[in-house]
Amino acid sequence: MSSSSQNKIQSADELNQHYSAEDPWEYESNPHDAVRIQRFKRLIAGRRFRRALDIGCGNGFLTREIPAAEVMGIDLSTAAIEIARSKLPDPRFQFDSLSVFDAHSRTLGQFDLVVITGVLYPQYIGGAYRLIDANLRSLLCPGGRLIHCHIFEWLRYTPTLNLLSRETYQYRDYTHVLEERVAE
Amino acid sequence: MILCYHKVSPERKTPWWVSVDKFYSDMIALRSRKVVSLDDYDPLNPDHVVITFDGVYKNIAQYAAPILQEFRYPFELFVIGDYIGRDNEFDVSEPLTPFASIEYLKRMEAMGGKVQWHTRTHALLTQQDPALSAGELEIPEPIRRCFPLPHFNWFAYPHALSSKGSRALVRTKFKGAIACENGDPSDQWNLPRKLVFEGTSVRNKKISIIIPNFNYGHLVHEAIDSALGQTYPADEILVIDDCSTDNSRERISTFRNRVRVEFNERNLGIIDNFNKAVSLATGDFIVFLGADNRMRADYLEKTVPILLAQEEVGVVYTDMMLFGDRSHLLAEKVGAQQVTHENWIWQFPEYNAEALSKLENVNFIHGSSIFRRKAYDAVGGYRKSGRPEDHDFFHRILMHGWKAARSPHALIEYRQHSENQANTKLSNEMEIALLKRELAFALEGTKSSNIVQLGTKIERFSQKIPYLNRSLNFLSGTILKSLGVLKTIVRTMKLMRPRRS
């Protein structure tokens, strides 16, 4: 991951290569990611969602913590999806290889919770934030919640939804921002 | 004005590629004008705009056409006949990119596109003999059958270059033709076009966001961040500090690279500070954002098109979200809808005669409504009165005959906090992150500004091509003349050569 190349979008092949290792970003062993999980769990503690979507779910690291009757995880990398499926065979979870560009209510239906982590960076969405933002809005039912978690220094985009809460904390060499927003 | 795009895509591989976000912003900016087809275009009408694409690349069908359909703008597709459904192999300086197939062109036709001619092979007509040029202008029957009249009325010169001869040929086959910056608005067969790059502005109205600050040093970064995060960017963000006594000055200075900063030497108070801010701002549309509040990322995207499209509207107001530990107090008073225990949506009435009659006593046009500078000038700006300055200001604008319009979205996030509320720890972390991000921007800025500069250089160069061509013609003329002179000299020398006996 690098924040530099503003115009080039990383291909699925590159990401698949990356996922030849089961946990390429060392989420399972890095103490900063343990904190990240704790923050996320605290934010949604005591809540119950009907249908949730995790965009950029990778190997399912955060997906498994989502308290919803039905949880769908999508990632561009087929290799990551294979790992997620093998790790979470529970029928409550469904994993599919899908680009964020194709994640729209037309194909996936609507959700009362959408989680998106580490996706809204230029190397994944280039100069087409508008398309991604329109997709996110389509995926949320009225009053649905968007929870996103990103490295603040790399984040170039603000979702066009009202902000309900925001927290920031140290993450590796960066600052993470964890926000909850609400659909109209 | 005729605009010319080549490729529209999430990725920008060379300066000829425009991002989807930039294209969308352009389409919003055109709301202030009339987008017409070439058939309806009057080159002398400054409000008329035509949108054209040269190629036509498949990414236009994927990314640009759906946006054009959303805006209901007509558009013109200049195809290179022999390359339909293939790729741009002839364009050696560009990465290989697929052109739209007949099927994609048909899809774009259904979205408001007209198909026009850009030669068979993109050959430079000025270097062709007339017979070859005629072949380049010939539209093969199968293509013609797919797109009968009113398609193929118009022609675009490859490389924007034409000669007297080629223009005469084009005249016999097309209703009109277009070049680029080298064209002539009075010549139907050589109309000018504006090439659009990522850094090219098509706006004719400027937008200013003004953030007045007084002792909100611990919160102002959130306001600035929300202004910088607009999906339809402001032309100018002005932070004006009214002689704060806290650490506002250094905190505001963090953003110096991307916002304009003004520090008052003495405290002016709200009215004088607001009027000073407007006098410093350059925008045609102006919005004040309280330093303790935030704008939603689509504030400008939702409100500006209304001002662009309706000249009689002097001010656009929005709904708002109340947030903070005291938000329930105001929310319960005004009947706002609860989202969480600290977030409430406050909706305002639609603008109509009934609402207007009540405006004298009940303000529904909040202080962060976006107004037209002309309306501000017409009423002489903010003034001291018995009422809150914004209520008084907007009331006078409407009494003056301007209309108001409502954007029914909670585009302003309005903080209701007690003095000690601000979570200073969270605030500090945010600020450090923002500072780091500003540094990253400053570094990245040097890179992306290079691309923009490159685009500008190409734009300038392309403007020079016709002159270059003219110079080459002149040069070849000179060489021919010199050759003639040389031949004469040789002949003379031959004559003068002493005969060997």
Chai-1 contact restraints between the chains, C-beta under 6 A:
chainA,res_idxA,chainB,res_idxB,connection_type,confidence,min_distance_angstrom,max_distance_angstrom,comment,restraint_id
A,Q6,B,S448,contact,1.0,0.0,6.0,A-B,restraint_1
A,N7,B,E11,contact,1.0,0.0,6.0,A-B,restraint_2
A,N7,B,R12,contact,1.0,0.0,6.0,A-B,restraint_3
A,I9,B,E11,contact,1.0,0.0,6.0,A-B,restraint_4
A,G126,B,P10,contact,1.0,0.0,6.0,A-B,restraint_5
A,G126,B,E11,contact,1.0,0.0,6.0,A-B,restraint_6
A,G127,B,P10,contact,1.0,0.0,6.0,A-B,restraint_7
A,G127,B,S19,contact,1.0,0.0,6.0,A-B,restraint_8
A,G127,B,D21,contact,1.0,0.0,6.0,A-B,restraint_9
A,A128,B,P10,contact,1.0,0.0,6.0,A-B,restraint_10
A,A128,B,V20,contact,1.0,0.0,6.0,A-B,restraint_11
A,Y129,B,D21,contact,1.0,0.0,6.0,A-B,restraint_12
A,R130,B,D21,contact,1.0,0.0,6.0,A-B,restraint_13
A,R130,B,Y24,contact,1.0,0.0,6.0,A-B,restraint_14
A,F152,B,A433,contact,1.0,0.0,6.0,A-B,restraint_15
A,E153,B,K436,contact,1.0,0.0,6.0,A-B,restraint_16
A,E153,B,R437,contact,1.0,0.0,6.0,A-B,restraint_17
A,E153,B,A440,contact,1.0,0.0,6.0,A-B,restraint_18
A,T158,B,G229,contact,1.0,0.0,6.0,A-B,restraint_19
A,T158,B,A297,contact,1.0,0.0,6.0,A-B,restraint_20
A,T160,B,A297,contact,1.0,0.0,6.0,A-B,restraint_21
A,T160,B,D298,contact,1.0,0.0,6.0,A-B,restraint_22
A,N162,B,M321,contact,1.0,0.0,6.0,A-B,restraint_23
A,N162,B,A410,contact,1.0,0.0,6.0,A-B,restraint_24
A,L164,B,T340,contact,1.0,0.0,6.0,A-B,restraint_25
A,L164,B,N343,contact,1.0,0.0,6.0,A-B,restraint_26
A,T168,B,E429,contact,1.0,0.0,6.0,A-B,restraint_27
A,T168,B,M430,contact,1.0,0.0,6.0,A-B,restraint_28
A,T168,B,A433,contact,1.0,0.0,6.0,A-B,restraint_29
A,T175,B,A433,contact,1.0,0.0,6.0,A-B,restraint_30
A,V182,B,V339,contact,1.0,0.0,6.0,A-B,restraint_31
